[in-house]
Amino acid sequence: MTSVKLKFKESSVSGKEGTLYIQVIHGREVAQVNTGLHIHKEEWDYENGSIVKGYPESGKRAKYLDIIRGKILLEKERMNRIVEYYENGDGLYKVADVVRRYREASCGTVSVFEYIRIQIARLQRLGKERTAETYGQMLNSLVKYRKGMDLYFDMIDTDMMEQYEIFMRVNHLCRNTSSFYMRILRCVYNRAVEEGITVQRQPFRHVYTGVDKTPKRAVTINDIRNIKALRLLRNPVLEFARDIFLFSFYMRGMSFIDIAYLRKKDMSNGFITYNRRKTGQQIVVRLEKPILDIIMKYTLSGSEYLLPVIERQDGTERKQYLNKMLLVNRKLKIIAGMAGIQIPLSMYVARHSWASVAKSMDVSLSVISLGMGHDNEETTRIYLDSIQTDQIDDANVRILKEL
């Protein structure tokens, strides 16, 4: 058996911090591994071999000791996992083997939580706010699973990922959500491998990283007519939510984020041209009368944006968009009841409904895919060079005439 304990060595200089080290004993061999972490002797509990709890901490020192506690737990876990690795082998190893492997693993490493935060900051610098948010959501989930305890990449293995998957299921995350978080974490892990932070151990090979087919929710052309016919003049917030829903439908299922960031300069020569924020793909939509009616109804003078989703340019644009999306989706639930629609309305329903209505009118799948900006659709890739923009616009005219 191998013993791994945290020890403290006082400084020979009065008032100077002492050193925390890990003591490893195997057989009759003893080794000491310096953690590089330092505390005062008053902060060390000699009886329990740990940093004192309840010591009168305040301010920066309290935060410092919290950080030290977290790092110590992390280093001890790493050392224990290395010992476990040797114990599960033939058992013929020396203390020097444990120390060597520990130092190799510790050389120039960055913790997983820290690395994910670095990636979030990188995505934000690149303007990929939505992707950064999903990384943050995954990190929050991982932190909960680890109960706040950080880890290193060499600690991530198939067992841990299977346990993390079980944790998410127990906490009522659907399989697509747990798979989504796994795919993000795998992306982070693979990037760390590319940067030489860790080696590839294929820790995700036993967990689900696919996408389950889910029931798609769409409304019929009759439902769209009923939504359009609602008299909402006495409630401008409901009216705005309804009109933005219709605008998305008229614009071939335009996503809410693209509507929010649509600028007046994107409208020119009878067309609206924009790039999808999700994929970067350029979309060109011919301006039909229903689209123009909504634009003329809501466009504000003095704003560069086409519709009043983002109303102030003060650095809070992202927050304004998110708040307006929540408001619109909440009001759409009310509108659904008023229009006698059984499924809960949302902006996503508008997007999917255009595709569903187009399909019911025998518009080809390739035209639908291209019209919605699905640049990852195999059918779209096959027909991308042969489908003309006017075919898509003609399909949109056929749909709008049904209203």
N, C-alpha and C positions, 0 to 999 in steps of 0.2 A: 504493500500500500504506500501511496505517496501522500505526504502532508503538504498543504499549501496554506500559509498563514501570512497575515499582514503584520509587519513589525515596525517599530519606530526607534530611531537612533537619535539621541539628543545631540545638539551641537556642542562642541567644546568651548564655543564662544558664548559668554553670558548674554542672554536676551535674543540670540539669533535663532532662527527656525531650525528645527531638526529635520531629518530625512525619513520618509516613508519607504519601506522596501518590502518585497515579497520574499519570504523564506520558503524554500522548497527542500523537503527531506524525503529521500528514497533510500531504503536500506540503511546503510550507515553514512550515506553521502548527504552533505548539506550545502546548499548554494543560496546566495543572496542576490536578488535582482532589484536594482535601484529603479524606483518608479519615476524619479525626477520630480516628485511632489513633496512639498514641505509644509510643516505646521509648527506651531509653538508647543512646548512640552505641556502647557496647561490645557491644550486642546486634545490631548491624547489620554484615552482611558486605558491605563496599564492593565487593569484587572480583566477587562473584556477584549483587549486587543483591537480597539476601534477608536475612531474619532469621537470625542466626547459629545454626548447628546445633552441638551439643556444648558450647555455652556453659554454664559451671557454674551450672545452674539448680536451685533447690530451693524447696519449699513453695509459697506463694501465687504467687510470681513465675513458677515453672514453669507453673502452671495458666494464669496470665495470658498468657504468651507462646504457649501452645497455642491459646488463644482467639483471639489476634491473628492467628496463622498461618491459622486457619480462616476468619476474617473477610476477611483479605486475599485468599485464594483465591476466596472468594465474590464479592468486589467486582471482582476481575480477570476472573472468568468473566462477570459481568454486563456489564462494559465490552466484553469481546471479542465477546459476543453482539450488542451494539448495533452494533459495527463491522461484524460479519458481516451484520447486517441491511442496512446501507447499501451494503456491498460487493456484495451480491446484487441491489441495485437498479440504478439507472442509473450509480452511482458518482460522481454529481455532488453531493458534500456537502462541508461544511466541518467543521473540528474543533469549532467552536461548536455544530454540530448534534449531534455525538456527546455533547458535555458537557451540552447542554440535555436531551437524551433521558435521559441517565444520571441527572441530578439530579431529573428528573420521576419516574423509576422508583424512585429512592431515598427520595423524600419520604415520611416516616412509615411506611415498610414494616417488616414483620416477616418473619423467615425462615419457610420452610415447616416445618422441623422444630420450631421454636419454637412456631409456630401450632398444629401438631398436638398438641403437649404441652399447650398451653393448653386445647384442646378435650377432651383426655383428663381434665384436672383438672376441667373444667366438668361432664363426664359423671359423674365420681366424686362431685362435690358433689350432683348430682341423684339419686344412688343408682343410677345405671345402670352398675353394675360390669361386667356382661358386655359391654356395648357399649364401655365404656372399654378392656377387655381386647382386643377385636378391633381397636380403633384402635391400640393398642400393638403388636399383631402386624403390622399394616400398616406402621407406622412402622419397626419393625425390618427389615422387608423392603426398604423404601425406602432406609433408611440403608445396607444392604448393597449395594444397586444403585449408590448414589452413593459407595460406599467411604468413608462417613463424612462426605462433604463436603456441607454444607447448601446450600440454594438459595433463591431468591426465586420468588414466584408468577409473575412475568412471564417467568421462564425456562422455565416449563412449557409445552410446545407439543406438537403432534401427533407430531413425530419422537421427542421424549423419551419420550412415553407408549408409542409402539410399541416403542422400545428397551427400556423397562422391562418390557413384556409379554414380549418375547423373553427377557430376563434371567430372568424367573420360570419360563418354560418350560424353559430350559436347566438351571435348578436344580431341575427335576423337580416343580414345582408343577402340580397338575392344573388343567384349564381353569376349573373352577368356583372353585377357590381364587384363581387369578390374577384372575378376574372379580370375585370378592368384594372383593379388595384394591383393584381399580380403582374399584369402586362406592363404597367408603369414601373413597378419595382424591378422587373426583369430588364427594362430599358435602362434604368439607373445602374443596375448591376453590370450590364454589358458595357456601358460607357466606362465604368470603373475598371473593367478588364482591359478595355482599349487603352486607358491611360496608365496601365501598369500598376494600379493600386492593389489589385488582387489577381488571382489566376482563375480561369474558367473551371468551375466545378459542376456546372449544369444543375443547380439546385432547384430549378422549376420544372424538372421533367416529370414529376409525379403529381403536379397540381393542375387544375383546369385553367387554361388561358384562352379558351375559345369564346365564341359568341352564340348564345342560345337564340333561337328564333322566338320572338315574342309577338303576341297578337297586336297587329297594327290597328290603330284607331283612326278612322276617317269618317267624314260625314258625306252625305249624298249631295247631288246638285240641288235637290228639293230643300235640303237643310240649309244650304248656302242661300237659296232664295228667301227662306223664312228669316234667316239672320239679317239679310239685306233689307227686308221689308219692315223690320221692327222700328217703331216710332220712339226714338230716344232723345228727342229734343230737350226734354226737361231734365235730363241727366247727362251732362256733357262728358263725365268720366266714362260712363257706360258707352256713350256714343263713340268716344275716341277709341275705346278698346275694340268695339265692333268694327270700326273703320280700319284700324290697323290690322285686324284679323283679315278683313276683306282685301286690304292692300297686299298682304302676304299672298293670298290666294290669287289675286289678279297678276301678281308678279311671278307667277309660276312657282309658288311655294317659297318665297324669299324668307330666309331665316330672320329672326327678330334682331339679332346683332347686326346683320347687314343693313336692315332697315334703319336701325339707330344711327349708324355711322354714314348713311347715305348723304352725300353733299349735293348742293345745287349745281355745282360744276359737273356732276356726273350725268346731268340731263342735257342733251344736246342733239340738235338735228332730228328730233322725233324719236330718240332712243334714250334709254338709261343704261349706262355702262358702269359696271362696278366689279371689283374683285372680291370673291368670297373670302372672308376673314379666316375661315376654317381651313381652306385648301389653297387659297391664292389664285384659284382659277377665275379667269375673266368671264363675266356673264353680260350679255347684251339683250335687252328686252325692248321691244317696240312699244312706244307709248300709245296705249289705247284709251278711249274716253273715260272708262271707269277709273283708270289709274290717275289720269289727269284731274278728274273731279276731286279725288281725295287730296292730291297735292295742292290744288288751288284752295281747298277748304282749310288746310292746316299750315301751309308754308308761312313762316314768320319773316318779316323784313328785319334785316340786321343780323340774321343768323346764317352761317355757312351751311347748316344742315337743312336737308330738304323737309324733314318732318320733325315735330317738337318732342322727340324722345329725349335727346340731349339738348337742354335749353341754356346751359351756361358753359362757357369755355374757361374753366378756372382750375383745371387739374383734377376735377372730380368726375370727369366724363364717364369713366368705367362704373363708378358707383351710381351715377344717374341712370345709366342704361340698366343696371341690375335691378335697381329699385322700380323703374318703370316696367320692366318685364314682370316682376312679381305682381305689381298692381294690375297690369293688363290681364295676366293669366287668372288672377283672382276675380276680376270683373267678368271674364269670359265664362266662368262657371255660372254666374247669375244669368248671363245672356243665354246660355244653353237651356236653362229652365224656362226662360221666357219664350224661347223658340220651340219648346217641346222636344229638345234633343236629349237623348238618354245618356250619352257618353259625356264625360267632363271635357269641355272645350279648353284648348290651349293653343299657343302659337304653333306648336309642333303639329297639331291637328290640321291647321290651315295648310301647312307644307305637305303633309301626307295626303290631304284631301285632293289637292290639285293633281297629284300623281294618280290617285285612285279614280277620279273623274275622267282624267285623260285616258286611262286604261279602259274604262267602261265605254269610251267612245272610239275604241279601236286605234288609238294613237300608238305607234310602235314603241316598244320598250326602249329602243335606242334613242328615239327622239325625246322621250320622257326623261331618261337619264341625263342626256346632254342639257335639256332645258332646265333641269334642277341643279346642274353643276356637279353631278356625281362623277367626278373625274377618275374615281377608282373603280368604276363599273367596267367589267370586261366588255360588255356589249358596246358601251360608249367608246372604249378604246378602238374597237374593231371598226366602228362606223364614223369615227370622229372626222376623218378626212372627206367623207362622202356626204354627210348630212349638212345641208345648208341652213343658215340661221333663219331664213324666211319660212322654212318648214316648221320650225319650232314656234315662230310667231303666228303662223297660220293655225297651228294646233291650238294656241292660246285664244285666238279670235273665235274659233269654233266653240271653245268652252265658255267664253264670256258671253257669246250670243245666246247661250242656253239660259242666261240669267235675265 
